[in-house]
Amino acid sequence: MVVAVIADIVGSRRLRDRAAAQRMFDETIARVQREHPLADQPLQPTVGDEQQGVYSTLDDALAGVLLLQLALPEGIEFRYGLGIGEIRAIESAHRELTDGPGWWAAREAIETVHARQERAVPTARSWIVAAPGQDEGMESRVSTSNAYLLARDAIVVRMTERERRLAYGRIGGLSQSALAEQEGITQPAVSKALRSSGAAALLDGLALMTGERS
């Protein structure tokens, strides 16, 4: 069992320069993977506005998606569908292909988060679906994680670009003093920004969900 991830661009039709945006996605994804090597297969563009990647565990996927959300620049963001299940290789003369319940679950998840965003929860950006056949423990974990994601996304969507940078830095282990120097502000200003933006709660929530990452 792995976690397949499908990501699509929010508001892709509003992007003035699609090629430049794709370069930004590629650079950000590569940077996050270099600094936090969580993905077995980092997100890669497939067709249209979609990217696909694979994580070995739900903990890694939760952390990896959050890091990407925080690292992307202002005005550029993804929706994420996470599918828990088996994936299998398909022979192809051109490139390596995979298929299976994990991808089908990820497709259902991306469609769910898109529907939620368009209707009752405009801040929704990520959702998890487990392929059929999971045990009760996994079903409970998925329900709890989705509740967490709804709250987490609402925080991240409302954060400024600087607040996201500060949260990303703290997850990476940078001290508030180091972040203050990086941003050209004071350490108390960093502390205030982390508290007022919800970033401190975001980091604590991630640590509780994954058991170790903060």
N, C-alpha and C positions, 0 to 999 in steps of 0.2 A: 504494500500500500504506500502511495506517495500522495503529495498534494500538487495537482496540476493547476496552474494559474493562467487565466485568460484576462488580459487587460485591454480596455479600449479607451480611446481618447474622449474626454468630456468636451462637448462643443467643438468637434473637429471642423465643422463647416465654418466656424468663425475664425479659424486660423488663417491669417493673411499669407503666411509663407509656410506651406506644409512641409517642404523639404528642410527648411531651417528648424522647424519644430521636431522633425524626426531625428535630425542630428543632435538636438538637445536631449531627446529621449535616450538615444544611444549613448551619449557621453555620460548622462546622469546614471543610467543603469550600470555602465561599466565602472563608474566611480564608486557607487554603492557596493557593488560586488567586490571591488578591490579592497575597500575599507572594511566591509562586513561580508565575508565570503559564505553566505548562507544558502544560496541557490545551487542545486545540483546542475540545473540548466538555467542560466539567467534569461530574463525575458528577451525575446527576439521578435522582430516584425514578421508577420506572416502575410495576411491579406488585408487590404483596406486599412482600417484604423486599428487593427488588432496586433497585440503582442502575446506570446505564449512562453511560459517557463515552468520549471518543475522544482519543488522543494521536497526534501526527504521526510520532513515532519511538519505537523501543523504549527508547532512552536516557531520553527524557522520561517514558515510562510507568514505567520502573524507579524513577526519582527521585520522580515524583509519587505513586506508591503508597507508597513509604517515608515520604514526608512526611505523608501521611494517616494511616498507621499510628502515627507518632510524635505527631501532633497530637491524635488522639482521646483523650478522657478515660478514666480508669480504668473498666474494666468494660464498655466499648462498643467493639466492633471489627468489622471486615469480613473476609470472604474475598474474594480477587480472582482473576478469570479474565481473562487477557490473550490476545487473539486477533490474530495478525498476518495481514492479508489485505485484500482490497478490500471496501469498503462502498459501497452505492449508495442514492440517494434513491428513495423510493416516493411517488407522488402520493397525497395525502389531503386531503379537504375540511376536516379538523379540525386537524391539526398535522403538522409535518414528521416523516416516518418514514424509517428507513434499514434496509437488509437486506444480505445478502451474506456471502461466505466469512469475512470478518473477525469478524462476529458469531457465525457457526456455530463458528468456532475458539474464540472466547471462551466460548461455552456449554460446549464440550467441556472447556476449561481449568477452569472453575468446578466442573464435575462431578468432574474429576480431583482437584482440591485438596480438595474435600469428602470424597471417598472416602479420600484419604491421611490426612486429619485424623481421620476416624472409625476408621481401622485402625492402620497402622504408625507414622504420623508425626503425633502429636497437635498438634505446634507448627506444622504446615504452614498457611499462610494465603494463599499466592499461587502461581500456576502459569501457564506460557506454552504456547500451542499455535499453530503456524503453519499456515495453510491450505495445502492441497495445491498443488504447483507451485512451491515455493520452491527456490532454488538451494542447493547443498551448503554454501555459506558461511553462509546463514541457518539451515539445519538445525543446523550446528555451534554457531552463536551461541545458538540456543534451548536446546540441551542444556547448554551452559556456564552460561547465565543461570539455568536451572532449578536446577542444582546450587548456584549462588550463592544463589538465593532460599530453598532449603531451610535453608541455614546462617543466612541473614539473618533469616528468620522465627523461628528458634529463639532468636536473640538478642533480638529485639524483644519476643516474647511473655513473656520472663522479666524484662524491664526494669520498674522501678517507674515511676509516672507522672512523678516528678521526673527520673529518668534519661532518659525519652523527651523531656521538655521540653528538657533540656540538649543532647541530640543534635540535636533540631530547631533549636535556637538556633545550634549550631555549623555546621550545614548552611547556615543563613541568614547566616553570616558574623559572628555575635556572638563577641566575645572571651571567654575564660574569666573575666576580671575583670568584664565586663558581665553575664555570666550569674550570677556570684557575687552581685553587687549585686541583680539581679532576684530571686534565690532567697533572699536574706538569709543566705548562708553565705560561707565564705572561698573564695578562689581555689584554694588547695590542695585543699579539699574537692571543688570542681568537677572538678579534674584527677583526683583519686582516683576519683570517681564515673564519669567518662568511661572510665577504664581498666578498673575492676573490673566495670562493667556490660557491657563489650564494645562500647560506643558508639564508642570510638576505632577499633576494627577495622571497625565498621560503616561509618564515614565513609570510611576508607581503601578499603574494598571498593567502595563506591559510586563513588569517584573513579576507581578502576581500571576498573570496568565501563563507566562513561560517558565516561571520558577527560578530564573537566573538572570535574564537580560534586563538591564536598566541603564 
